[in-house]
């Protein structure tokens, strides 16, 4: 888990569990590895293979990519 002041914490729970206890209005499961907080998103742009990549307020070691199966639900969630 990354915080807005770039602290990193290891979580020893399955992502499915973490997703189940998070507010779905604030957090979205963007792929098999990541949940994202709505407040962390600056923008997004098209990525290869019908995916999108997010520009975030925090720095990650890897790209924040929304899987192609989640793109439509992600856009709906972001607009709600």
PENORTA-V325860 format. One record per residue. N is the residue number from 1. RES is the residue in one small letter. D_CENTER is the distance of its C-alpha to the mean C-alpha in Angstrom with 1 decimal. Layout:
n	res	d_center
N	RES	D_CENTER
N	RES	D_CENTER
//
This chain:
n	res	d_center
1	x	11.0
2	x	11.2
3	x	12.8
4	x	13.4
5	x	16.7
6	x	15.3
7	x	16.6
8	x	15.3
9	x	16.0
10	x	16.5
11	x	15.9
12	x	18.4
13	x	17.0
14	x	15.6
15	x	11.9
16	x	13.6
17	x	15.5
18	x	12.8
19	x	11.0
20	x	14.6
21	x	15.4
22	x	12.5
23	x	13.2
24	x	11.7
25	x	12.5
26	x	10.3
27	x	7.3
28	x	5.8
29	x	5.9
30	x	4.7
31	x	7.5
32	x	10.0
33	x	8.8
34	x	5.3
35	x	4.2
36	x	2.7
37	x	6.3
38	x	7.9
39	x	10.3
40	x	8.4
41	x	8.3
42	x	11.7
43	x	11.9
44	x	11.2
45	x	13.9
46	x	15.2
47	x	14.9
48	x	17.4
49	x	18.0
50	x	16.5
51	x	12.9
52	x	11.1
53	x	9.8
54	x	8.1
55	x	10.4
56	x	9.3
57	x	11.8
58	x	11.5
59	x	12.8
60	x	11.3
61	x	13.8
62	x	12.0
63	x	10.4
64	x	6.7
65	x	7.8
66	x	7.2
67	x	10.2
68	x	13.2
69	x	13.7
70	x	10.5
71	x	11.2
72	x	13.8
73	x	12.2
74	x	9.1
75	x	11.9
76	x	13.9
77	x	11.5
78	x	11.0
79	x	14.8
80	x	15.7
//
